[in-house]
Amino acid sequence: MKKWLLILMMFATSFSFSQEKIPVTESDYQNSEVPMADRLREDGKIYVLTGIIMIILIGTLGYLVVIDKKISRVEKTLENKQ
């Protein structure tokens, strides 16, 4: 199992090394426009996107807290049995 996992990880990382490198020019540093963000801000949808991201993050955090409490409870019961 570990062997296949290692092979899978090596295969997945090989794609990151095979991507084309685009040189960064001075005009890239001067560019302060983000067309997608500007369009979302104009339409008022940037707030919807921010809200969805916050809901996902809060849900993930809540899930982690619940799982941590369950694990703590199981650990306590195992300690009491021993």
C-alpha positions in Angstrom: 0.0 0.0 0.0 2.8 2.4 0.9 4.5 1.6 -2.3 1.5 2.5 -4.4 1.0 5.7 -2.4 4.6 6.7 -3.0 4.2 6.0 -6.8 1.0 8.0 -6.9 2.6 11.0 -5.1 5.7 10.9 -7.4 3.4 10.8 -10.4 1.3 13.7 -9.1 4.3 15.9 -8.4 5.8 15.3 -11.8 3.1 17.4 -13.4 4.1 20.4 -11.3 7.7 20.2 -12.7 6.5 19.8 -16.3 4.6 23.0 -16.5 5.7 25.8 -18.8 7.6 28.6 -17.1 6.4 32.1 -18.1 8.9 34.8 -17.5 7.8 37.7 -15.3 8.3 41.2 -16.9 8.3 44.7 -15.5 4.8 45.3 -16.8 3.5 42.5 -14.7 4.6 44.3 -11.6 2.9 47.5 -12.7 -0.4 45.8 -13.5 -2.9 46.5 -10.7 -6.1 45.3 -12.5 -7.8 42.1 -11.8 -10.6 41.9 -14.4 -12.5 39.0 -12.8 -12.6 40.7 -9.4 -13.6 44.1 -10.9 -16.4 42.4 -12.8 -17.6 40.6 -9.7 -17.4 43.8 -7.6 -19.4 45.7 -10.3 -22.2 43.1 -10.3 -22.2 42.9 -6.5 -21.4 39.2 -6.6 -18.1 39.5 -4.8 -20.0 39.6 -1.6 -21.8 36.3 -2.5 -18.5 34.7 -3.2 -17.0 35.9 0.0 -20.1 34.7 1.9 -19.8 31.2 0.4 -16.1 31.0 1.2 -16.9 32.0 4.8 -19.7 29.4 5.1 -17.4 26.7 3.8 -14.6 27.7 6.3 -16.9 27.9 9.2 -18.5 24.6 8.4 -15.1 23.0 8.1 -14.0 24.4 11.4 -17.2 23.3 13.1 -16.8 19.8 11.7 -13.2 19.7 13.1 -14.4 20.8 16.5 -17.2 18.1 16.6 -14.7 15.4 15.5 -12.2 16.5 18.1 -14.9 16.2 20.9 -15.8 12.7 19.7 -12.2 11.6 19.6 -11.7 13.0 23.1 -14.7 11.1 24.4 -13.5 7.8 22.8 -10.0 8.4 24.3 -11.5 8.9 27.8 -13.6 5.7 27.5 -10.5 3.7 26.5 -8.5 5.1 29.4 -11.3 4.1 31.8 -11.4 0.6 30.5 -7.7 0.1 31.0 
